[in-house]
Amino acid sequence: MTVNQSPAWNALTEHAKDIGQSPISKLFTSDPDRFKKLSYSAANCMLDFSKQRITQTTIEGLINLAEQQNLQQKIEALFKGDIVNPSENRPALHTALRQPEKESLIVNGTDISAEIHHSLVQMESLVDQIHNGQWRGYDGSPIKHVVNIGVGGSDLGPLMTCRALSQFAPTNIRHIDLHFVSSMDGSQLAQLLDRIDPPSTLFIVSSKSFSTIDTLANSNTAREWLINASGMSIELISQHHFIGITASPKKAAEWGIPEKNQLHFWDWTGGRYSMWSVIGMAIALKVGNSNFREFLAGANTMDSHFREAPLAENLPVLLAMIGIWNINFQDIHAHAILPYDGRLAHLPAYLEQLEMESNGKNVTLNGHSVDYATCPILWGEVGPNAQHAFYQLLHQGTESVMCDFIAPALRYQDQGEELQQQHQLALANCLAQSRLLALGDSMLDNAENSPIHKRYTGNQPSTTIMLDQLSPLSFGALIALYEHKVYVQSAIWEINPFDQWGVELGKQVATSLLNDFENTNNTNNDSSTDGLIRFVLQQRQTARNKEDATQDHVSQTGKESNQ
């Protein structure tokens, strides 16, 4: 029996028929204590679900579904190191990456916790060397620029966190300019290399397999740039200017990174869950080792809550189950992430990867095609910018969209009244938009007399996530909240959130096409692909002909002037 044929699912389907006729505004008028009943706090986070189209009966039905799917046992399996990624026969131990050193975790006879903290200590030692000016380039210059080369989880997580927590960089450490390069076309790297100084630049190559073509292409270009600038050998340049962070030390060594310049993590560390490991070195360089540990501690606080709290009071469980209510019982398949704090600008993109790469699946753990919706389409933007972009669709479009509004309660407490007023303005907009999306213009006097093109129907459900303030501790908890939400939803949908075979075939086909750009007679692909390759080759030939003609003209002009 599939989950959507189960008793708990059927009960929720019947309940949805009843509550689906109730506007959210009516739910508020019928229960003055709605906020008190439907808001929950833990780990420096407060979640308000009162603007969702739910009642206590909905929560009870969702928890019944979670219990029917043995969610508590599946949560425990995640933390214990059981195989929760069956297609790759691996555990998923991102929670172990942030557990305290005193807590051991034995997996297959090995204390994973001891290995993790040994790796973190090695990372912290390298971070200290760079901060103290002890790591030097080929001419003896201390490192001023660090470039993180990675893609996916090896780029987006560290980038997001460095931008979110940049204000927490300690004043007692030497400033390092951090840069992030991920694009395979070389555009980011080309622009950066024009602005930085070769002897004071260090590259961190972050790659689990050390075979990702995007990352290696950028790394090869960076190494060639350093060799041309210095006139030194690959061996010396690699020793002074590259750190490799990988689960494949042999391949890193084959590329040229010496063992002492390597930091290692494990094949059970999924890319989008990897910034808690030494992949987070860029974060430690930005905010300092102690704040990186605080970031881990914040996530661990949410981990403990997720593992120990009853399902009906469990923040990640409630966030996940209400998402399932919207997707599978309210027929909503779009999800907007709307932070009202500019420091969280990269959070929507990070959650796009976390959720859609994890739960964008159509096959169950048993190998059957699903006949129910799984992950929705996520997108988002910092709220004030989004208000002038896609909020028109949210308020008056034809699509139902669920929204997450995210903001800190406190900001600028020691920076003057003007900045505090600006934060208050952001909060006012956050609360106003969520209120209007839920209640529509029913909250206004005489709204029914407005022209129809000015009416707001409301009934767009949203969750408001309020942090006490944005800090390494609360930000770690926030990211862990969403990670666990993804796992809960995968458990209900009976899919594997820890593999991503959907991205593999595209990589293979891309690699196979590289040779076709050198073969003008290629006819092995579909007509569109072959036609586009021929177009590129024709443009290249036209450019070469123009270049040759220009050179011939310059040569001829030179001969005539000499005569």
N, C-alpha and C positions, 0 to 999 in steps of 0.2 A: 504494500500500500504506500503510495507517495504521500508526501506531507499535505498536499492540497486535497486529499481524499480522507483526511483524518478527522476524528470527532471534533478536536479543538479548532481546526481550520473551518469546518462546516459551521460550528457555533459562531465564529467570528463573521462568517459570510452572512448569516442571518441577522446578527447584530448590526452589521453595516447597512442592511436594508432599512433598519429603523433610524439609526442616527444619521444616515446620509441625507435624510430629509430635514435635519435640524441645522439651521445656520449657526455659525460659531457665536454670533451676537446673542442668540437666544440662550445658548449654554451659559453665557455670563449673566444674563438677567435672571435666569432660573436658579443661580447658585452664587450668592455674594462671597462665599469662601473659596471660590474656585482656585484662585492663585495659591492660597495656603495649602490646599489639598493636592495641587499638581505641580509644586515646585520642590526640588530636592537639592541638597548640598553635600559635598564631600571634596576633599583634596583641593581646597582653594578654588573650587568651581561651584556655581549655582546654576541649575538648569530649570527653566520655566517652561512647562509643557501646556500651560493653560490656554494658549492660543492655538492648540491643536484641536481637531474635531474629535474629541474623545471624552469619555466619562470614566468614573471609577469602574463601571461595568466593562468598559473597553480594556482598561488596565488588567483587570482580573482575567479576561479572556486571553489577552496576550501572554500573561504569565502562565496560564494553563497550556498554551501552545508551547512555550519555552520548556515547561516541565515535561510535556509529552515528548519533546525532542531530546530529552535527557541533557538539557543545557548545563546543569551544574556539574555533571560528570565530565562533559566535554571541556568545561573551563578548567577543571582539575587536571585533565589530560594534557592541556596546553602547558600548564605550569610544571608538571612532573617530568616533562620531556618525552612523553609518548609520541608515537608516529602520528602526527596530524596532517602530514603532507604525504599521502600514500602514493601518489604518482611518482614521487622522487624518493620515497621510502625514508623520510626525514622527519625529525621533530622540528618545531619552530620555536626557538628559544630566545626571542627578542626580550622577553621578560627577564631572563637570566642576565642579560647584558647590563641591567640596571639594578640588580639586587645587591644588598650590602655585602661586603667582603666576608663578614662573619657567618653568612648563611651559605652553607655548602649545597650543591646540587649534583648528585651522582647520576650520570647517564652512561650506560654501558661500561660501568666500572671506573669511569673517570670523573673527577671532581671538576665539572665545567666551570664552576664559580672561581676556583683557584686559577684556572687558565685565563679566564676573562680578566681578572684583576692583575695578573702578571702582564698581560698585553696592555692594559690601561696604564700601568706604571711605566712601561717602555715608552708609550706615547707621551706621557707627561714629561719624561726625561728629555725627549726630543723637543717638545714645546718649550721647556725651560731653556734649552740650549739656544733656540732661536730668539726667544724673548731677551736673553742675556747677551746677545750679540756674539755668542761663541760659535755658532754655525757660520762658516765663511765661504764666500764664493771663490772662483778660481784665482782671483788676484788679491785675495785676503779681505775683501769687503764684507762687512756684516750684512746679513740678509735683511732687505727692506721690503721686498715684494714676495708674496707667496701665492702661487697660482694653483688652484685645485682643478685638476683635469679629471673629469668623470662624466657619467651620463646617467639619467634616471635617478635612482635612489642614492647613487654616489655623488650626485650633484645637487638635486633639488632639496633634499632634507637639510644638509649643511648650509646651503645658500639661504633657505628660508630662516633657519635658526640664527644664523649670523646677523641677518637683517633685523629680525625680531628683537634680539637681545643686545644689539650693538652698544646701547647706552651703558651696559654693565661691564664694559671693558675696564679693568682696574687701571687706576692712574699711575700705579707704581711699576707697570711693566712697559717695556719699550714698544712703541706703536709699530705695527706691521700692516702694510696695505695688502688686503686679501682680494683676490680676483677669482672668478669662477668661469671655466671654459667647458662647454659641452657640445656645441654645434659641430656636426661632422663636416660642414662645408668650409670650415676654417675662418669664417668671418669674425667670430669673437676673438680668436687668437691673433689674427692678422692686425686687428685694430689695437689690441693690447700690446703686442710686441713693439709697436711704434712709440709706445709711451713709457716703457720701463727699461731699466738699465740691466744688461745681461749679467755682470758679475755680482749684482746684489739680488738676484732673483732665484727663488727655489720653487721647483715644480713638485706637487704632490700628485702622483698618478694613482687614482683610486679605481680599482677594477678587481672584482671578485675572481674572475677567470683569467685576467690579464691576456685576454684574447679578443675583447670587444673592439671591433674595427674602428668605431668612432673615437674611442679613447686613445687607441694606439696611433691613429693618424695624427691627432693633435700632439701626442707625445713625441712622435718622430719629427714633426715640424719644429717643436720647441727645442729638441736636442740639436737639430741641424742649425738652428738660429744661434745657439750657444757655441757650437763648434766653429761656425763661421766668424763669430765675434771674437773668440779667444784664440783660435788656431791650435787648440789642444785636442787630445785624443778623446774618443768616446769614453774610455775608462775613467779618465780624470773628470770629465764633465759629469758623468753619471754619479761619481763619488761626491762631488761638491754641490750638485744642483738638482738631484732627484731623490725623492722618497717614494717608495712603492707601498701601497696599502692593498693587501690582496689575501685571498684564500688559496692562491696558487703560487707559492714562493719559488718553485722551480721555474715556472714560466717568467716570473719577474726577473729572476737571475739570468735567464736566457736572453731577455731583452737588454740586460746590462746593469740592473740595479743590484749593488752588492748587498750581501746579507745584513750587514750592520745598518743599512738604510731602509730595511723593510719592517713593516708592521703587519701582523697577521691576524686574520679572523677566520671564521669557520664556514663550511659549505652550507650549514643549516641557517646561516644568517641571510635572510631574504633581502634583496636590494632596497626595497622600500621600507625595510625595518632596520637598516644598517647604521644609521647615524648614531645610535647608542653605543656602537663599537668604536674601534680606532678609526673608522671612516669619519667619525666626528672630529678628527684632529683639527680641521679648519675652525670648528666651533671653539675648541679649546684655545687655539691661537687668537681668536677674536675676543673671547670673554674671560680667558684665564682658566687654568686647570680647576680651581676651586669652584667657579661658577659652572663649569661643565659637570662637575660632580653634583652640584645642586640641581642641575637640569635632569640628571639621572635620578636623583632622589625624588624629584617631583613626579616623574613617571612611575617610580616604584611605589609611591603613596597611592596613586591611582590603581596600580596593579593589586596592591593589598586590598583596597576597597572592592575591586572587581572580583577578587577571589573569595572574599569573606562576607560581603554584604548579602543579605537576602535578596532574591531576584526582584521582589516588588519594591526594593529601595535602592537598587543597584543602578548607578548612573549610566554606565555603558550599556547595560541590558535594556533599560528603559529607552534610551536614545535609539538603540537598534530596533527594538520591538515596535516602537511608534513609527519608525521608518518603514517597517514591514507592513504595518497597518495602512499607511498611506499608499505604498506601492501595490500591495496585493489585494487590499480591500476597499481602497478609495480611488484606485485607478490613476494614480499620480506617478509620472515617470520622469520628472525633471526636478532637480534639486539645486537650489542656489545657495552658495556659501557667501555670507555678507558680513565681513568684519568691519567694525566701526573704529578702527585704529590703524593708522598708516603703517605701523611697524609690522602688521600682519598681512602686508600686501601679497606675499607669496603663499599664504596659507591656502587660498582656493586652488591654486595649481598643485600644491602638495597633496591635498585631499582628492583632487581629480585622479592623480596617480594611485594613491593609496586605495581608494574605493573601486575605481573602474578596472585597474589592473588586477585587483584581488578578486572581486566578485562579478566581474564581467564574464560570466560563464553560462553555458547552456547545457552542460552535461553534469549529472549527479556523480557522487562518489562511487555509485554502483555502475556507472557507465551508461546510464539512461538519459535520453534527452528530456530536459525539463519542459513542462507544459504550463508554467507559471512564470511571471516576471521575476527577474533577479535585480541586479544593480541598475539604478536609474542613471540618467545622464547628469553629471555634475558640471557646474561652472560657477563662476563668481568673480567678485571684484570688491575692492574696498568700497564700503557703502556710499559715502558721499559722491564718489565717481560713478558708481552704479546707478545712483538716483538720476543722473543725467544721461544714462545710456539705456539700460534695459528695464528699468522700473515701470516704464509705460506698459510693457508687455505684462509685467506682474500684476499691475492694477487693472488694466482694461483689455488685456489680450484674451485669446480664446483657449490658452493652455492653463491647466492646473499645475501649480508649482509649489513644492514645499521648500521652506527657507530656514536656514540657520543664521540668526543674528548673533554676533560675537563681539563682546566689548569688555574692557576692564572697568570696574566701578570707580577706581581711583587712578589719577594720573596728575603729574606736575605738582605734587603736594608741597614741594620745596622750591618751586620755580616761579612763584608770583601769581597774582590773581588773573592777569590777562590770559596766560596759558591755561589756567584752570577753567576760565570761562569758555575757552575754545573747546576744551574737553567736554564741558557741560553741553555745549552746542551740538557736539557729535552725539552724545548720549540722547539728547532730546530728539534728534533726527532718527536715531536707531529705534527708540521706543515709539515715535510717531509712525514710522513706516510699518513696523510690525503690527501696531494697533489698527492702522488703516487697512492693511492687507487682510487682517482677520475679520474686522467688524464692518468694513466698508463705510459708506456715508450714513449708515443707520445711527451713528453716534452724533450726527450733526442735526441741528434744528432745521426743519423745512427742506431737508435734502430732496424729498420726493417731488418738490416743485422745480428742481433744476432740470435744464434740458438733458435729454438722454445721453448726449455725448460728454456730459460732465459728471455722470453718475459713477459711483464706485460700488461694485456689488460685494466686494470682500470675499470671505470664505476661502482665502488662501492660507493654509495652515503654516505655522512657524514655531520654532523653538528658539528661545533666547538663552544663550550661554554667557553668563557673567562671571568673569574672573574677579577676585578681590582686587588685584592689580597685576599687571604684566611683569613677571619676574622669571628667572630661570626655573624656579620651583613650580609656579603655576603653569608656565608654558609646557614644561615636561608633562605635567598632569593632563593638560589639554590634548596634546598629541597622543598620549596613551589612551585617553578617553575614546578618540576616534579609531585607534587601532583595535581596541577591544570591541567597539561597535561593529566593525567589519567582521570580526571573528564570530560574534553572536549571530549576525545575519547569515553568514555562511553555514553555521550549524543548523539554523532553521531551514534554510533552502537546501541543505544536504549537498553542498558543493565544496570544492577545495579552494580556499583563498590564497594558498601559498605557492601555487605554480602559475606560470604565465605562458603556456604553449602558444597562445594566440599571437605572441610577438616573434616567435622563433622562425616560422615559415617565411615571413617577410624578410628577415635577415638572410636566410638561405638563398632566396630568390635574388635579392640584391647582390649578393656575392657572385652568384652565377651570371648575372648580367654584366659584371665589370668587363669581362673579356669581349662581350658583344660590341663595346664601344671601340674596339680595335679591329672589328671584323665588318667591313663594309658590305659583305655579301650575306650577312646573317639573315636567316629566314626561319629561325627555330621557335620564335615566340608568336603570340597573337599579332594580328595586323596592326593594332594600335601601338603596342610596345615597339615593334619593328619600325613602324613609321616615325615614331618619336625619336628613336635612336638615329635613324637616317637623317632626320632634321638636324639633330645636334651635330652629327658628323659633317653635314653640308655647311653648317654655320662655321665650324672649325676650319674647313677647307677654304671657305670664302675669306675668313680672317687671315689665314696664312697667305692667300693670294694677294690680299691688300698689303700685307706686311712686306712680301717679296717685291711688289711693285714699288712701294715706297723706298725700299733699300736700293732698288735699281735706279730709281729717279735720283736719289741722293748721290749714288756713285757716278751717274752720268753727268750730273751738275758739277761734281768735283773735277771730273776730267776736263770739262769745257772751261772751267775757270782757270785750270792750270795751263791750258793752251793760250 
